[in-house]
Amino acid sequence: MITNLLMIVQDSVAVADTLAAEVPEVVETVATVATDYSADITANLLTVNNVWMMLATALVFIMHLGFAGVEAGFGQSKNTVNILFKNTLTPIIGILTYALVGFNLMYPGFAEPGWFGFAGFGLESSGTADNSAGYMDAGMTYWTDFLFQAMFAATAATIVSGAVAERIKLSSYLIFTLIYVGIVYPIIGSWKWGGGALDDMGFYDFAGSTLVHSVGGWGALAGIMILGPRLGKYVDGKVVDKPGSSVPLAVIGVFLLWLGWFGFNGGSVLSADPGLVSFTLVTTSLAACAGGLGGFVTGYIAFKRLDLGMVLNGILAGLVGITAGADVIEPGNAIIVGVVAGVLVVISAVTLDKFKLDDVVGAVSVHLTCGIWGTLAVGIFSTNPDHSFVTQLIGVAVCGVAAFAAAFIIFLVLKVTMGIRVSEEHEKEGLDSHEHGIRGYTIISE
């Protein structure tokens, strides 16, 4: 019996020795499997995030069609082709200039938070661009990052287009766009989104109430101040309506913009995070609805009519207003932000007319006035205790001074050197026939 026990013990020791010899191999195998599994998860995460970000990029791109529709719809029929021509060239110029200098001005890789930096001309090559999960924490690839941001840059210029429509020289507008989108916008954007001085200060602008919309709005204000109003817009102290070419087109444009805003704000999460993206889209939609309602009621009080234009601009006002804090403002407060924006857009439009500042589509009221409000609203309603109203106010002021001064100087230099306004004859007869040789609306009868 003792012999049997000894044999059992010897066999057990042999088995133990065998297992001990195999443990490192087992551990190594398990580690390899875990590593491969983790790599697969990371790769899949990058793919999902990148697909959403490319979709968001496409949604922001379609906003250019929305802007074109709003501007052409609110503009006079004799200038339709000119308006559409500008809105077609704006994203073309915006994307190309952003590729050449803008992207690397906006994201220069500050060694320390500052006011200016430049990472060099052009984009990375296909061999050096970082498309790994290490870029943007697996949120997207380098190429998607560039294209998404390029759509934002072109949007800032489109805002200016609507305000100065129907009397600006096409050549002057295009030169302004080249400089403003290629240099001014990305430098200001770098102060927050590029990790610059405002970001270090604690300034917050989630998707660009200030950095995109107010920057565009300040440019629009400078433009209409230097250009002056359209002929016959203000007569004997009264505002003369200039009927738009197509109300349906304007409505379509607004709804395209609303659709695009899902990418504008939802994409600014910079990943496909299901909770944060869906939350952002909810606050965005609630603010849009509330803004439309605010514009409707305030427009009725101000003009004693059911003003569709004010409802449409109210929707856009609500969207602009929530853009700075769509991820940090609770749904109930998002409604407040939207309602206030809808009220402000009407008040702003009336005020501009009192000062004879002619804005064809209400771009200054929508993007500048409500962009300021939305940025300040972060300091009032944000769920993040680090967000301060005073800091938000400083950020608004710094960006405003820089954007307005730059736009004013550019327009003034253009006015002195090459002129920025079309002739009186061309303005009266319409820019389509004189500058493009065709009309936007042609009815042929036999």
VEXDREN-2710 file (C-alpha; in Angstrom, 1 decimal):
% VEXDREN-2710
k/r/px/py/pz
1/MET/0.0/0.0/0.0
2/ILE/2.9/2.3/0.9
3/THR/4.4/1.5/-2.5
4/ASN/1.2/2.5/-4.2
5/LEU/1.1/5.8/-2.3
6/LEU/4.7/6.5/-3.3
7/MET/3.9/5.8/-6.9
8/ILE/0.8/8.2/-6.7
9/VAL/2.9/10.9/-5.1
10/GLN/5.6/10.4/-7.8
11/ASP/3.0/10.6/-10.6
12/SER/1.6/13.8/-9.0
13/VAL/5.0/15.4/-8.8
14/ALA/5.6/14.5/-12.4
15/VAL/2.3/16.0/-13.5
16/ALA/3.0/19.1/-11.4
17/ASP/6.4/19.5/-13.0
18/THR/4.8/19.1/-16.5
19/LEU/2.2/21.8/-15.6
20/ALA/4.8/24.1/-14.2
21/ALA/6.7/23.8/-17.4
22/GLU/3.6/24.6/-19.5
23/VAL/2.3/27.5/-17.4
24/PRO/4.5/30.2/-19.1
25/GLU/3.4/29.0/-22.5
26/VAL/-0.3/29.1/-21.3
27/VAL/0.2/32.6/-19.9
28/GLU/1.9/33.7/-23.0
29/THR/-0.9/32.3/-25.2
30/VAL/-3.6/34.0/-23.0
31/ALA/-1.7/37.3/-23.2
32/THR/-1.4/37.0/-27.0
33/VAL/-5.1/36.3/-27.4
34/ALA/-6.0/39.2/-25.1
35/THR/-3.7/41.5/-27.0
36/ASP/-5.2/40.5/-30.3
37/TYR/-8.7/40.9/-29.0
38/SER/-7.9/44.3/-27.6
39/ALA/-6.4/45.3/-31.0
40/ASP/-9.5/44.1/-32.7
41/ILE/-11.7/46.1/-30.4
42/THR/-9.6/49.3/-30.9
43/ALA/-9.7/48.8/-34.7
44/ASN/-13.4/48.3/-34.7
45/LEU/-13.9/51.4/-32.5
46/LEU/-11.8/53.5/-34.9
47/THR/-13.9/52.2/-37.8
48/VAL/-17.2/53.0/-36.1
49/ASN/-16.1/56.4/-34.9
50/ASN/-14.6/57.3/-38.3
51/VAL/-17.7/56.3/-40.2
52/TRP/-19.8/58.6/-38.0
53/MET/-17.4/61.4/-38.4
54/MET/-17.4/61.0/-42.2
55/LEU/-21.2/61.1/-42.1
56/ALA/-21.1/64.2/-39.9
57/THR/-18.7/65.8/-42.4
58/ALA/-21.2/65.1/-45.2
59/LEU/-24.0/66.6/-43.2
60/VAL/-21.9/69.8/-42.6
61/PHE/-21.1/69.9/-46.3
62/ILE/-24.8/69.8/-47.2
63/MET/-25.2/73.0/-45.1
64/HIS/-23.7/74.8/-48.0
65/LEU/-26.7/73.9/-50.1
66/GLY/-28.9/75.1/-47.3
67/PHE/-27.1/78.5/-47.2
68/ALA/-27.4/78.8/-50.9
69/GLY/-31.1/78.1/-50.7
70/VAL/-31.7/80.6/-47.9
71/GLU/-29.7/83.3/-49.6
72/ALA/-31.2/82.7/-53.1
73/GLY/-34.7/82.5/-51.6
74/PHE/-34.5/85.7/-49.6
75/GLY/-32.6/87.5/-52.4
76/GLN/-34.2/89.1/-55.4
77/SER/-34.7/87.0/-58.5
78/LYS/-32.5/89.3/-60.6
79/ASN/-29.5/88.3/-58.5
80/THR/-30.1/84.6/-58.1
81/VAL/-27.3/83.4/-60.3
82/ASN/-24.8/85.7/-58.6
83/ILE/-25.8/84.4/-55.2
84/LEU/-25.6/80.8/-56.2
85/PHE/-22.2/81.5/-57.9
86/LYS/-20.8/82.9/-54.7
87/ASN/-22.2/80.0/-52.7
88/THR/-20.7/77.5/-55.1
89/LEU/-17.2/79.1/-55.0
90/THR/-17.2/79.6/-51.2
91/PRO/-16.7/76.0/-50.2
92/ILE/-14.2/75.5/-53.1
93/ILE/-12.0/78.4/-51.9
94/GLY/-12.6/77.5/-48.2
95/ILE/-11.5/73.8/-48.6
96/LEU/-8.5/74.6/-50.7
97/THR/-7.2/77.5/-48.5
98/TYR/-7.8/75.4/-45.4
99/ALA/-5.7/72.6/-47.0
100/LEU/-2.9/75.0/-47.9
101/VAL/-2.5/77.0/-44.7
102/GLY/-5.7/77.0/-42.5
103/PHE/-5.5/73.5/-41.0
104/ASN/-2.0/74.0/-39.8
105/LEU/-2.7/77.5/-38.6
106/MET/-5.7/76.3/-36.5
107/TYR/-3.9/73.2/-35.1
108/PRO/-0.2/74.3/-35.0
109/GLY/0.7/72.1/-32.0
110/PHE/1.4/74.9/-29.5
111/ALA/4.4/74.0/-27.3
112/GLU/2.8/76.4/-24.8
113/PRO/-0.7/78.0/-25.0
114/GLY/-0.3/81.1/-27.2
115/TRP/-1.8/83.4/-29.8
116/PHE/-0.1/82.2/-33.0
117/GLY/1.5/79.1/-34.4
118/PHE/2.0/77.5/-37.8
119/ALA/2.8/73.9/-38.5
120/GLY/3.7/74.4/-42.1
121/PHE/2.1/74.5/-45.6
122/GLY/-0.1/71.8/-47.0
123/LEU/-1.3/68.5/-45.7
124/GLU/0.6/65.3/-44.7
125/SER/1.4/62.8/-47.4
126/SER/-0.4/59.5/-47.5
127/GLY/2.7/57.9/-46.1
128/THR/3.1/60.1/-43.1
129/ALA/-0.5/60.9/-42.1
130/ASP/-1.6/59.3/-38.9
131/ASN/-4.6/57.1/-39.5
132/SER/-4.0/54.8/-36.5
133/ALA/-6.1/54.5/-33.4
134/GLY/-3.5/56.7/-31.6
135/TYR/-4.8/59.7/-33.5
136/MET/-7.6/61.6/-31.7
137/ASP/-8.0/58.6/-29.3
138/ALA/-9.4/56.4/-32.1
139/GLY/-12.0/59.1/-32.8
140/MET/-11.2/59.5/-36.5
141/THR/-8.3/59.4/-39.0
142/TYR/-6.1/62.4/-39.9
143/TRP/-7.9/62.7/-43.3
144/THR/-11.4/62.8/-41.7
145/ASP/-10.2/65.3/-39.1
146/PHE/-9.0/67.7/-41.8
147/LEU/-12.1/67.4/-44.0
148/PHE/-14.5/67.8/-41.0
149/GLN/-12.7/71.0/-39.9
150/ALA/-12.5/72.3/-43.5
151/MET/-16.3/72.2/-43.7
152/PHE/-16.5/74.5/-40.7
153/ALA/-14.0/76.9/-42.2
154/ALA/-16.0/77.3/-45.4
155/THR/-19.2/77.9/-43.3
156/ALA/-17.7/81.0/-41.7
157/ALA/-17.3/82.6/-45.1
158/THR/-20.8/81.6/-46.3
159/ILE/-22.2/83.6/-43.4
160/VAL/-20.7/86.8/-44.8
161/SER/-22.0/86.0/-48.3
162/GLY/-25.6/86.3/-47.3
163/ALA/-25.3/89.6/-45.6
164/VAL/-23.5/91.5/-48.4
165/ALA/-25.5/90.0/-51.2
166/GLU/-26.9/91.9/-54.2
167/ARG/-24.4/94.7/-54.3
168/ILE/-20.8/93.4/-53.7
169/LYS/-18.4/92.8/-56.5
170/LEU/-17.8/89.1/-57.0
171/SER/-14.0/89.6/-57.3
172/SER/-13.8/91.5/-54.0
173/TYR/-15.9/89.0/-52.2
174/LEU/-13.7/86.1/-53.4
175/ILE/-10.5/87.9/-52.3
176/PHE/-12.1/88.6/-48.9
177/THR/-13.1/84.9/-48.6
178/LEU/-9.6/83.8/-49.5
179/ILE/-8.0/85.9/-46.7
180/TYR/-10.7/85.5/-44.1
181/VAL/-11.1/81.8/-44.3
182/GLY/-7.4/81.1/-45.1
183/ILE/-5.9/83.2/-42.3
184/VAL/-8.2/85.0/-39.9
185/TYR/-10.7/82.2/-39.1
186/PRO/-8.0/79.5/-38.3
187/ILE/-5.9/81.8/-36.2
188/ILE/-8.9/82.7/-34.0
189/GLY/-10.0/79.1/-33.9
190/SER/-6.5/78.0/-32.7
191/TRP/-7.0/80.1/-29.6
192/LYS/-9.5/77.6/-28.4
193/TRP/-9.6/74.5/-30.5
194/GLY/-5.9/74.4/-31.2
195/GLY/-5.0/74.6/-27.6
196/GLY/-4.2/78.3/-27.6
197/ALA/-4.5/81.0/-25.0
198/LEU/-8.3/81.1/-24.7
199/ASP/-8.4/77.3/-24.1
200/ASP/-5.8/77.7/-21.4
201/MET/-8.0/80.3/-19.8
202/GLY/-11.0/78.0/-19.7
203/PHE/-13.0/79.4/-22.5
204/TYR/-15.5/76.9/-23.9
205/ASP/-17.1/76.7/-27.3
206/PHE/-18.2/73.2/-28.1
207/ALA/-19.1/73.5/-31.8
208/GLY/-18.5/77.2/-32.7
209/SER/-21.2/79.7/-31.6
210/THR/-18.3/82.1/-31.4
211/LEU/-15.4/80.5/-33.3
212/VAL/-17.5/79.8/-36.4
213/HIS/-20.8/81.8/-36.3
214/SER/-19.8/84.9/-34.5
215/VAL/-16.5/85.1/-36.4
216/GLY/-18.6/84.9/-39.6
217/GLY/-21.1/87.4/-38.2
218/TRP/-18.4/89.9/-37.3
219/GLY/-17.2/89.7/-40.9
220/ALA/-20.7/90.2/-42.2
221/LEU/-21.2/93.3/-40.0
222/ALA/-18.0/94.8/-41.2
223/GLY/-19.0/94.1/-44.8
224/ILE/-22.5/95.7/-44.6
225/MET/-21.1/98.7/-42.7
226/ILE/-18.5/99.5/-45.5
227/LEU/-20.7/98.5/-48.4
228/GLY/-23.8/100.5/-47.4
229/PRO/-27.4/99.5/-48.0
230/ARG/-28.9/98.3/-51.3
231/LEU/-30.3/101.1/-53.4
232/GLY/-33.8/102.0/-52.3
233/LYS/-33.7/100.0/-49.1
234/TYR/-34.2/102.9/-46.8
235/VAL/-36.3/105.8/-48.0
236/ASP/-37.5/108.8/-45.9
237/GLY/-36.8/106.9/-42.7
238/LYS/-38.8/103.9/-43.8
239/VAL/-37.6/100.3/-44.5
240/VAL/-38.6/99.2/-48.0
241/ASP/-39.1/95.5/-48.4
242/LYS/-37.1/93.8/-51.2
243/PRO/-39.2/90.7/-52.0
244/GLY/-37.3/87.5/-52.2
245/SER/-37.3/85.3/-55.3
246/SER/-38.6/82.1/-53.7
247/VAL/-40.1/81.5/-50.2
248/PRO/-40.2/77.7/-50.8
249/LEU/-36.5/77.7/-51.6
250/ALA/-35.7/79.6/-48.4
251/VAL/-37.8/77.1/-46.4
252/ILE/-35.9/74.2/-48.0
253/GLY/-32.6/75.9/-47.3
254/VAL/-33.5/76.3/-43.6
255/PHE/-34.5/72.6/-43.2
256/LEU/-31.3/71.6/-45.0
257/LEU/-29.3/73.7/-42.5
258/TRP/-31.2/72.1/-39.6
259/LEU/-30.3/68.7/-41.0
260/GLY/-26.7/69.7/-41.4
261/TRP/-26.6/70.9/-37.8
262/PHE/-26.9/67.3/-36.7
263/GLY/-23.4/66.8/-38.2
264/PHE/-22.2/70.2/-37.1
265/ASN/-23.0/69.6/-33.4
266/GLY/-23.2/65.8/-33.3
267/GLY/-19.9/65.6/-35.1
268/SER/-18.2/68.0/-32.7
269/VAL/-18.3/65.1/-30.1
270/LEU/-15.4/63.9/-32.3
271/SER/-16.4/60.3/-31.9
272/ALA/-19.5/58.1/-32.1
273/ASP/-20.0/58.1/-28.4
274/PRO/-23.7/57.0/-28.3
275/GLY/-24.7/58.8/-25.1
276/LEU/-23.0/62.1/-25.8
277/VAL/-23.9/62.3/-29.5
278/SER/-27.6/61.5/-28.9
279/PHE/-27.7/64.0/-26.0
280/THR/-26.2/66.7/-28.3
281/LEU/-28.7/66.0/-31.0
282/VAL/-31.6/66.3/-28.6
283/THR/-30.5/69.7/-27.2
284/THR/-29.8/70.9/-30.7
285/SER/-33.3/70.0/-31.9
286/LEU/-35.0/71.4/-28.8
287/ALA/-33.2/74.7/-29.2
288/ALA/-34.1/74.9/-32.9
289/CYS/-37.8/74.4/-32.1
290/ALA/-37.8/76.9/-29.3
291/GLY/-36.0/79.4/-31.5
292/GLY/-38.6/79.1/-34.2
293/LEU/-41.3/79.6/-31.6
294/GLY/-39.6/82.6/-30.2
295/GLY/-39.1/84.1/-33.7
296/PHE/-42.8/83.5/-34.5
297/VAL/-44.2/85.2/-31.3
298/THR/-41.7/88.1/-31.3
299/GLY/-42.2/88.6/-35.1
300/TYR/-45.9/88.8/-34.6
301/ILE/-45.6/91.3/-31.8
302/ALA/-43.1/93.5/-33.8
303/PHE/-44.8/93.4/-37.2
304/LYS/-48.4/92.4/-36.5
305/ARG/-48.3/89.6/-39.0
306/LEU/-47.4/85.9/-39.2
307/ASP/-43.9/86.4/-40.4
308/LEU/-42.4/83.2/-41.9
309/GLY/-39.0/84.8/-42.3
310/MET/-38.7/85.4/-38.6
311/VAL/-39.8/81.8/-37.9
312/LEU/-37.1/80.5/-40.2
313/ASN/-34.4/82.8/-38.8
314/GLY/-35.7/81.9/-35.3
315/ILE/-34.9/78.2/-36.1
316/LEU/-31.4/79.1/-37.2
317/ALA/-31.0/81.4/-34.2
318/GLY/-31.8/78.6/-31.8
319/LEU/-29.4/76.3/-33.6
320/VAL/-26.6/78.9/-33.4
321/GLY/-27.4/79.7/-29.8
322/ILE/-27.1/76.1/-28.6
323/THR/-24.0/75.3/-30.6
324/ALA/-21.5/76.5/-27.9
325/GLY/-23.0/74.3/-25.2
326/ALA/-24.9/71.5/-26.8
327/ASP/-23.0/68.9/-24.8
328/VAL/-23.2/70.7/-21.4
329/ILE/-26.6/72.3/-21.3
330/GLU/-29.6/70.2/-20.1
331/PRO/-32.6/69.8/-22.4
332/GLY/-34.8/72.1/-20.4
333/ASN/-32.3/74.9/-20.4
334/ALA/-31.6/74.3/-24.1
335/ILE/-35.2/75.3/-24.7
336/ILE/-34.6/78.5/-22.8
337/VAL/-31.5/79.2/-24.9
338/GLY/-33.5/78.7/-28.1
339/VAL/-36.4/80.9/-27.1
340/VAL/-34.1/83.7/-26.1
341/ALA/-32.2/83.4/-29.4
342/GLY/-35.5/83.5/-31.3
343/VAL/-36.5/86.7/-29.5
344/LEU/-33.0/88.2/-30.0
345/VAL/-32.9/87.6/-33.7
346/VAL/-36.1/89.7/-34.3
347/ILE/-34.9/92.5/-32.0
348/SER/-31.5/92.5/-33.7
349/ALA/-33.0/92.6/-37.2
350/VAL/-35.2/95.6/-36.2
351/THR/-32.2/97.4/-34.6
352/LEU/-30.0/96.9/-37.7
353/ASP/-32.7/98.5/-39.9
354/LYS/-32.8/101.5/-37.5
355/PHE/-29.1/102.0/-38.1
356/LYS/-29.6/101.4/-41.9
357/LEU/-27.4/98.3/-41.9
358/ASP/-28.8/96.3/-44.7
359/ASP/-28.4/92.5/-44.2
360/VAL/-30.2/90.6/-46.9
361/VAL/-30.7/87.3/-45.1
362/GLY/-30.4/88.4/-41.4
363/ALA/-26.9/86.8/-41.1
364/VAL/-25.7/89.3/-38.5
365/SER/-28.7/88.8/-36.3
366/VAL/-28.7/85.0/-36.6
367/HIS/-25.0/84.3/-36.4
368/LEU/-23.4/87.2/-34.6
369/THR/-26.1/88.2/-32.1
370/CYS/-27.2/84.7/-31.3
371/GLY/-23.6/83.4/-31.4
372/ILE/-22.7/85.8/-28.6
373/TRP/-25.8/84.8/-26.7
374/GLY/-25.1/81.1/-27.0
375/THR/-21.5/81.4/-25.9
376/LEU/-22.5/83.4/-22.8
377/ALA/-25.3/80.9/-22.1
378/VAL/-22.6/78.3/-21.4
379/GLY/-21.5/80.4/-18.5
380/ILE/-25.1/80.5/-17.2
381/PHE/-26.4/77.0/-17.9
382/SER/-23.4/74.6/-18.2
383/THR/-23.4/71.5/-16.0
384/ASN/-19.6/71.9/-15.8
385/PRO/-18.7/74.0/-12.8
386/ASP/-15.5/75.0/-14.4
387/HIS/-17.3/77.1/-17.0
388/SER/-17.5/80.7/-16.0
389/PHE/-19.6/83.5/-17.4
390/VAL/-16.8/86.0/-17.0
391/THR/-14.4/83.7/-18.9
392/GLN/-17.0/83.3/-21.7
393/LEU/-17.4/87.0/-21.9
394/ILE/-13.7/87.6/-22.2
395/GLY/-13.5/85.0/-25.0
396/VAL/-16.4/86.6/-26.9
397/ALA/-14.8/90.0/-26.6
398/VAL/-11.3/88.8/-27.7
399/CYS/-12.6/86.9/-30.7
400/GLY/-15.0/89.7/-31.6
401/VAL/-12.4/92.4/-31.6
402/ALA/-10.0/90.3/-33.7
403/ALA/-12.6/89.1/-36.2
404/PHE/-14.3/92.5/-36.7
405/ALA/-11.0/94.4/-36.9
406/ALA/-9.6/92.0/-39.4
407/ALA/-12.7/91.9/-41.6
408/PHE/-13.0/95.7/-41.5
409/ILE/-9.4/96.2/-42.6
410/ILE/-9.7/93.7/-45.4
411/PHE/-13.0/95.2/-46.7
412/LEU/-11.6/98.8/-46.4
413/VAL/-8.4/97.9/-48.3
414/LEU/-10.4/96.3/-51.0
415/LYS/-12.7/99.3/-51.2
416/VAL/-9.8/101.7/-51.5
417/THR/-7.8/99.6/-54.0
418/MET/-10.2/97.9/-56.3
419/GLY/-13.7/98.9/-55.1
420/ILE/-16.2/96.5/-53.5
421/ARG/-19.5/97.7/-54.8
422/VAL/-21.0/97.1/-58.2
423/SER/-22.2/100.1/-60.3
424/GLU/-25.6/101.6/-59.7
425/GLU/-26.7/100.5/-63.1
426/HIS/-25.7/96.9/-62.5
427/GLU/-27.4/96.9/-59.1
428/LYS/-30.7/98.2/-60.4
429/GLU/-30.8/95.9/-63.4
430/GLY/-29.5/92.8/-61.5
431/LEU/-26.1/91.2/-61.3
432/ASP/-27.2/88.1/-63.2
433/SER/-27.5/89.7/-66.6
434/HIS/-24.4/91.9/-66.3
435/GLU/-21.9/89.6/-64.6
436/HIS/-23.1/86.1/-65.6
437/GLY/-25.1/86.6/-68.8
438/ILE/-28.0/84.4/-67.6
439/ARG/-30.9/84.7/-65.2
440/GLY/-31.8/82.4/-62.4
441/TYR/-35.5/82.2/-63.4
442/THR/-36.3/82.2/-67.1
443/ILE/-39.8/81.8/-68.5
444/ILE/-40.0/81.0/-72.2
445/SER/-43.3/81.5/-73.9
446/GLU/-44.0/80.7/-77.5
END
